[in-house]
Amino acid sequence: MTVTPNLHVSLIGAPTDIGAGARGASMGPEALRVANIVEILKGQGLDVLDSGNLFGPANPWLPPVNGYRHLFEVAAWNQSVHDAVYHELQSGRLPILMGGDHCLGIGSISAVARHCRDIGKKLRIIWLDAHADFNTNTLTPSGNVHGMPVACLCGYGPPELTGIGGHTPAISSTWVKQIGIRSVDLGEKHLVYQEGLDVFDMRFIDEVGMRGTMQAALADLDEDTHLHVSFDVDFLDAELAPGVGTTVLGGPTYREAQLCMEMIADTGLMASLDIVELNPALDVRNQTAHVAVDLVGSLFGKSTLMRRPQRIAG
């Protein structure tokens, strides 16, 4: 069966660094706009609606309380993200969350999971990141919630975060495929192992290549799958993408990242997207934003040659 992608996309800006350890991700949405994300997406034949930016509490820049920094503010931002993403999905549009830091994935994916429960679709999540983001308040060395979103979505966390979307846990860890991981905190490693999280780390990519990695990560998709991509820009090698708050050397190259995005696009199943952790304050002439937008274009089908839609078994 050939899958027809949704050609109606909505951009949702979430200008906050509330869950991060460095200031600046709040400028990410505007940097993506400056890098012509609207024009790039329209160039792929998409109907693009830029719905502007959400509003939420200012960053008080306080130390953690009970292992969480800014829990009230993080919950408020994620509720706003949830409501906006869920509204676009209900309207039949493909939401693109422009962060902002990766704590916002809690609200975004909670909304996607709620939508999938509504319509009876299978959810799969491709988590492109240098980090596993599976910390808890007792494991975290920093208290920054951008290191906790996957754990919160899987039910490890306070009810203010695990209950967004009305279902705890919002997702099963078996729905998540993490790609590009190369930095996991010591205590976090044990929880990742205990939970059985499906992690394709950089060693795996080194050994089997990006093609083999993506074939494994996308193997259980079918026409009834809602595929969500959560793209943390620090997924990319630090030399390629310096404009992030938590750079880690040894990430995917430009061509590896392009192949990753192109193989996701080939499925025709991507139905929601996060772009997070872009920090223009640490960038060089908006280089990272331009690379990110270029890769997002590939997620929506930009390629060197015209390619026929992939057929999904089922």
VENDA-V471332 format. One record per residue. N is the residue number from 1. RES is the residue in one letter. PHI is phi in radians with two decimals (999 if undefined). Layout:
# VENDA-V471332
N_RES_PHI + N_RES_PHI
This chain:
# VENDA-V471332
1_M_999 + 2_T_-1.54 + 3_V_-1.65 + 4_T_-1.71 + 5_P_-1.18 + 6_N_-1.30 + 7_L_-1.68 + 8_H_-1.91 + 9_V_-2.07 + 10_S_-2.20 + 11_L_-1.56 + 12_I_-2.19 + 13_G_-1.51 + 14_A_-2.26 + 15_P_-1.43 + 16_T_-2.57 + 17_D_-2.06 + 18_I_-1.09 + 19_G_-1.78 + 20_A_-1.70 + 21_G_-1.75 + 22_A_-2.35 + 23_R_-1.36 + 24_G_2.27 + 25_A_-1.13 + 26_S_-1.10 + 27_M_-1.57 + 28_G_-1.03 + 29_P_-1.01 + 30_E_-1.21 + 31_A_-1.10 + 32_L_-1.16 + 33_R_-1.16 + 34_V_-1.08 + 35_A_-1.43 + 36_N_1.23 + 37_I_-1.09 + 38_V_-1.11 + 39_E_-1.15 + 40_I_-1.08 + 41_L_-1.20 + 42_K_-1.08 + 43_G_-1.12 + 44_Q_-1.62 + 45_G_1.42 + 46_L_-1.60 + 47_D_-1.49 + 48_V_-1.94 + 49_L_-1.98 + 50_D_-1.62 + 51_S_-1.50 + 52_G_1.43 + 53_N_-1.90 + 54_L_-1.32 + 55_F_-2.12 + 56_G_-2.85 + 57_P_-1.09 + 58_A_-1.20 + 59_N_-1.41 + 60_P_-1.38 + 61_W_0.94 + 62_L_-1.95 + 63_P_-1.24 + 64_P_-1.18 + 65_V_-2.13 + 66_N_0.95 + 67_G_1.52 + 68_Y_-2.18 + 69_R_-1.62 + 70_H_1.08 + 71_L_-1.03 + 72_F_-1.04 + 73_E_-1.19 + 74_V_-1.06 + 75_A_-1.12 + 76_A_-1.12 + 77_W_-1.08 + 78_N_-1.21 + 79_Q_-1.15 + 80_S_-1.12 + 81_V_-1.10 + 82_H_-0.94 + 83_D_-1.11 + 84_A_-1.21 + 85_V_-1.14 + 86_Y_-1.09 + 87_H_-1.05 + 88_E_-1.14 + 89_L_-1.12 + 90_Q_-1.09 + 91_S_-1.45 + 92_G_1.43 + 93_R_-1.89 + 94_L_-1.64 + 95_P_-1.41 + 96_I_-2.07 + 97_L_-1.43 + 98_M_-1.85 + 99_G_-1.46 + 100_G_1.30 + 101_D_-1.55 + 102_H_-1.36 + 103_C_-1.05 + 104_L_-1.17 + 105_G_-1.08 + 106_I_-1.09 + 107_G_-1.19 + 108_S_-1.10 + 109_I_-1.31 + 110_S_-1.04 + 111_A_-1.17 + 112_V_-1.10 + 113_A_-1.10 + 114_R_-1.09 + 115_H_-1.08 + 116_C_-1.14 + 117_R_-1.12 + 118_D_-1.03 + 119_I_-1.84 + 120_G_1.30 + 121_K_-1.71 + 122_K_-1.40 + 123_L_-1.83 + 124_R_-2.28 + 125_I_-2.18 + 126_I_-1.70 + 127_W_-1.88 + 128_L_-1.64 + 129_D_-2.90 + 130_A_-1.41 + 131_H_-2.12 + 132_A_-1.33 + 133_D_0.95 + 134_F_-2.12 + 135_N_-1.37 + 136_T_-2.21 + 137_N_-1.15 + 138_T_-1.58 + 139_L_-1.78 + 140_T_-1.14 + 141_P_-1.44 + 142_S_-2.17 + 143_G_1.46 + 144_N_-1.33 + 145_V_-1.27 + 146_H_-1.19 + 147_G_-1.67 + 148_M_-2.20 + 149_P_-1.07 + 150_V_-1.17 + 151_A_-1.08 + 152_C_-1.09 + 153_L_-1.10 + 154_C_-1.57 + 155_G_1.75 + 156_Y_-1.66 + 157_G_2.79 + 158_P_-1.35 + 159_P_-1.06 + 160_E_-1.04 + 161_L_-1.91 + 162_T_-1.31 + 163_G_-1.68 + 164_I_-1.09 + 165_G_1.69 + 166_G_1.45 + 167_H_-2.54 + 168_T_-2.14 + 169_P_-1.28 + 170_A_-1.19 + 171_I_-2.45 + 172_S_-1.70 + 173_S_-1.08 + 174_T_-1.24 + 175_W_-1.48 + 176_V_-1.81 + 177_K_-2.09 + 178_Q_-1.70 + 179_I_-2.27 + 180_G_1.59 + 181_I_-1.13 + 182_R_-2.66 + 183_S_-2.59 + 184_V_-2.33 + 185_D_-1.16 + 186_L_-1.01 + 187_G_-1.15 + 188_E_-1.07 + 189_K_-0.99 + 190_H_-1.17 + 191_L_-1.21 + 192_V_-1.02 + 193_Y_-1.17 + 194_Q_-1.05 + 195_E_-1.38 + 196_G_1.26 + 197_L_-1.06 + 198_D_-1.51 + 199_V_-2.01 + 200_F_-1.78 + 201_D_-1.39 + 202_M_-1.15 + 203_R_-1.11 + 204_F_-1.04 + 205_I_-1.11 + 206_D_-1.05 + 207_E_-1.38 + 208_V_-1.97 + 209_G_1.47 + 210_M_-1.18 + 211_R_-1.08 + 212_G_-1.13 + 213_T_-1.07 + 214_M_-1.22 + 215_Q_-1.04 + 216_A_-1.20 + 217_A_-1.20 + 218_L_-1.78 + 219_A_-1.16 + 220_D_-1.79 + 221_L_-1.44 + 222_D_-2.53 + 223_E_-1.16 + 224_D_-1.70 + 225_T_-1.68 + 226_H_-1.66 + 227_L_-1.74 + 228_H_-1.85 + 229_V_-1.97 + 230_S_-1.95 + 231_F_-1.80 + 232_D_-1.47 + 233_V_-1.12 + 234_D_-1.30 + 235_F_-0.92 + 236_L_-1.33 + 237_D_-1.04 + 238_A_-1.07 + 239_E_-1.23 + 240_L_-1.40 + 241_A_-2.34 + 242_P_-1.31 + 243_G_-1.49 + 244_V_-2.39 + 245_G_-1.41 + 246_T_-2.32 + 247_T_-1.18 + 248_V_-2.39 + 249_L_-1.13 + 250_G_1.50 + 251_G_-1.54 + 252_P_-1.03 + 253_T_-1.32 + 254_Y_-1.02 + 255_R_-1.21 + 256_E_-1.08 + 257_A_-1.13 + 258_Q_-1.07 + 259_L_-1.10 + 260_C_-0.97 + 261_M_-1.16 + 262_E_-1.14 + 263_M_-1.24 + 264_I_-1.12 + 265_A_-1.05 + 266_D_-1.05 + 267_T_-1.22 + 268_G_1.22 + 269_L_-1.85 + 270_M_-1.12 + 271_A_-2.22 + 272_S_-2.90 + 273_L_-2.64 + 274_D_-1.92 + 275_I_-2.19 + 276_V_-2.36 + 277_E_1.24 + 278_L_-1.23 + 279_N_-2.15 + 280_P_-1.07 + 281_A_-1.13 + 282_L_-1.89 + 283_D_-1.59 + 284_V_-2.09 + 285_R_0.92 + 286_N_1.07 + 287_Q_-0.99 + 288_T_-1.15 + 289_A_-1.09 + 290_H_-1.13 + 291_V_-1.11 + 292_A_-1.07 + 293_V_-1.15 + 294_D_-1.03 + 295_L_-1.19 + 296_V_-1.11 + 297_G_-0.99 + 298_S_-1.17 + 299_L_-1.05 + 300_F_-1.79 + 301_G_1.85 + 302_K_-1.12 + 303_S_-2.68 + 304_T_-1.15 + 305_L_-2.06 + 306_M_-1.25 + 307_R_-2.16 + 308_R_-1.31 + 309_P_-1.01 + 310_Q_-1.28 + 311_R_-1.60 + 312_I_-1.72 + 313_A_-1.12 + 314_G_2.56
